[in-house]
């Protein structure tokens, strides 16, 4: 049997949903991880929002 692997990519709105969840449950470590990933993946957008 041949297993197929599907690569899943998250979009900006997916990251923001995850960030909202992390905030709502109070997980600061997860929040920082998501913000770091956002700033790496979307550097121009992150810089604009952090001004």
N, C-alpha and C positions, 0 to 999 in steps of 0.2 A: 504494500500500500504506500502510495506516495503522498506525503503530507505537504500541503501548500502553506507557505508563510506569507502573511500579509503585513506590510509595514503600515503602521498607523501614524499619521502626523496630526499634531494638534494645531488648530488655528488660534488666532489671537483671542477670539471670544471664548474658546475652550479654556485657555489659560486664565482668563478673567473670571470665568465661572469657578474654576478650581481655587483661585485666589479668594473669591468671595466665600467659598466653603471653608477654606483655611482660617479666614478671619472669623467666621461665625462660630467655629469650634475652638477658637483661641490657640491654634497651633502656630506659634511664631516661627519655629524652625522651618515648617513647611512653607509659610508665607515668604520667608527670605529666599528659600530655594526657588519658588515660583517667580519671584521678582528678579532673581539672578538670571533665570532662564529667559524671562521676558526681555531683559535688557540685553542679553546676548543674541537672542533671535530677532528682536525688533529694536535695534539700537537707536534709530532716529525717533521712533515713536516714544520710547522710554525717556529719552533726553528731553523731548518736548513736554511731557507730562510732569517731569520732575523740577521744572523751573518754578 
